[in-house]
Amino acid sequence: MAIEPDTKDWTWVLQRPCADCGFDADAVRTDEFAELLRSTTERWSAVLRRPDAAQRQQPDVWSALEYGAHVRDVHRIFNERVRSMLTEAVPTFANWDQDATALAERYGEQDPVEVEVALIDAAGEIAGRYAAVDGQEWERSGLRSNGSAFTVASIGRYHLHDVVHHLWDVRG
C-alpha cells in the first residue's frame, strides 16, 4: 500500500500547540533552538538503532528509518533556507516535495547507521547556524513557494516542530 502524500499546511503550529505531539512554538525561545535540535539526535539515534527500524508498522505509514531519513533531509533543507534568509533579501524557497524525495531517494532502503550519522551531522550544522544568529537577524524574512512568510525565528520554530513531531510519530 502506498503512502498518501502529506499535503497539509502545517504553518498553523506557529499559532497554537500541536494537539498530537504537544509542541508549543510560543514556549520556545530562539536561544534554545540549537540545544533543542542537538538534544533530539540522541532520541533519533535510539530510534534508528531499533532492530525493526526499517519495517513499517502499518503499510501506509513510514517506517522509523524513513522518518529518520526525512528528518535528516529536513535539517539540510532548513539549513539552506536559513542560510538564504541570512544572506539574501527576502528569498523565496523552492518547493520541496518530501514524498517525491522519499521515493526517489529510497528512504526505506537506506542504511540506518548511515542515516543516523548523517542526521546527527545535519542537525549539528543547522544548530550551529541557529546558534550564530544574533539580534535583528532573527527578524530577517523569507517566503515559501506557497506564499507563507517566515522570519528566521518562526522558521526555526516550524523546523523544530517537524523534528519533534516525527519523534512523536515513531514514539522515540
C-alpha positions in Angstrom: 0.0 0.0 0.0 1.3 3.4 -1.0 1.8 6.3 1.5 -0.7 9.0 1.0 1.2 12.3 0.4 1.0 14.9 3.2 -0.4 18.0 1.6 -1.4 19.8 4.8 -0.2 23.3 5.5 1.5 22.8 8.9 2.2 26.5 9.5 -0.7 26.6 12.0 1.7 25.1 14.5 3.2 28.6 14.9 -0.2 29.8 16.1 -1.2 27.1 18.6 0.2 24.0 20.2 0.2 20.8 18.3 -2.6 18.5 19.6 -0.6 15.4 18.6 2.9 15.9 19.8 2.3 18.8 22.3 4.9 21.1 20.7 4.2 24.7 21.6 6.1 27.1 19.4 5.4 30.1 21.7 7.2 28.3 24.5 10.5 28.0 22.7 13.0 30.9 22.9 15.3 31.4 19.9 18.4 30.9 22.2 17.1 27.4 22.8 16.9 26.3 19.2 20.5 24.9 18.8 20.4 22.9 22.0 16.9 21.5 21.5 17.8 20.4 18.0 21.1 18.8 19.2 19.2 17.0 22.0 16.8 15.3 19.6 19.7 13.5 17.9 20.1 11.1 20.9 16.4 10.1 20.6 16.8 9.7 16.8 19.9 7.5 17.3 17.8 5.2 19.6 15.0 5.1 17.0 17.4 4.3 14.1 19.1 1.6 16.1 15.9 -0.4 16.7 16.1 -3.8 15.1 12.8 -3.1 13.3 13.7 0.4 12.2 13.3 -0.4 8.5 9.9 -2.2 8.9 6.7 -0.3 8.5 4.4 -1.0 11.4 1.5 -0.1 9.1 1.7 -0.4 5.3 0.5 3.2 4.8 2.8 4.8 7.4 6.6 5.4 7.0 9.0 3.2 9.0 11.2 4.8 11.6 14.1 4.6 9.1 12.0 6.5 6.5 11.1 9.2 9.1 14.8 9.4 10.1 15.9 9.9 6.5 13.2 12.6 6.2 14.4 14.4 9.3 18.0 14.3 8.1 16.8 16.0 4.9 14.6 18.4 6.8 17.7 19.6 8.7 19.5 20.0 5.4 16.6 21.9 3.7 16.2 24.2 6.7 19.9 24.9 6.9 19.8 26.1 3.3 16.7 28.2 3.9 18.0 29.9 7.0 21.3 30.5 5.2 19.5 32.2 2.4 17.4 34.2 4.8 20.6 35.5 6.4 22.4 36.3 3.2 19.7 37.3 0.7 16.9 39.9 0.7 13.6 38.0 1.2 14.4 34.8 -0.6 11.7 32.5 -2.0 12.3 28.9 -1.2 11.9 26.3 -3.9 9.1 23.8 -3.3 10.2 20.6 -1.7 8.1 17.6 -2.3 9.0 15.4 0.7 7.1 12.4 -0.6 8.7 12.5 -4.0 12.1 12.8 -2.3 11.3 9.8 -0.1 10.5 7.7 -3.2 13.4 9.0 -5.3 16.0 8.5 -2.6 14.5 5.2 -1.5 14.4 6.2 2.2 13.2 2.7 3.2 16.3 1.0 1.7 18.9 3.3 3.2 21.3 2.0 5.8 20.1 3.1 9.3 23.6 3.7 10.6 24.4 6.0 7.7 21.1 7.8 8.2 21.9 8.2 11.9 25.3 9.6 11.3 24.1 12.0 8.5 21.1 13.1 10.7 23.4 13.9 13.6 25.8 15.9 11.2 22.9 17.8 9.6 21.4 18.6 13.0 24.7 19.9 14.2 25.2 22.1 11.1 21.8 23.8 11.4 22.1 24.0 15.2 25.4 25.8 14.7 23.7 28.2 12.2 20.9 29.0 14.7 23.5 29.5 17.5 25.3 32.1 15.4 22.1 34.2 14.7 22.2 37.5 16.6 19.8 40.3 17.4 17.8 41.6 14.5 18.9 38.7 12.2 16.1 36.7 13.9 13.6 39.0 12.0 15.1 38.5 8.6 12.5 37.0 6.3 11.8 34.5 3.5 8.9 33.1 1.6 7.8 29.6 1.0 6.7 28.8 -2.6 3.1 28.9 -1.5 3.5 32.4 -0.1 3.8 31.6 3.6 6.1 34.2 5.1 8.7 33.3 7.8 11.3 35.0 9.8 14.4 33.2 10.9 12.7 32.9 14.4 9.5 31.5 13.0 11.1 29.1 10.6 13.3 27.8 13.4 10.2 27.1 15.5 8.5 25.5 12.4 11.6 23.4 11.9 11.8 22.3 15.5 8.2 21.2 15.4 8.8 19.0 12.4 11.6 17.2 14.2 9.7 16.8 17.5 6.5 15.8 15.7 8.3 13.0 13.8 9.8 11.7 17.0 6.2 11.5 18.3 5.3 9.7 15.0 7.8 7.0 15.8 7.3 7.4 19.6 11.0 7.9 20.1 
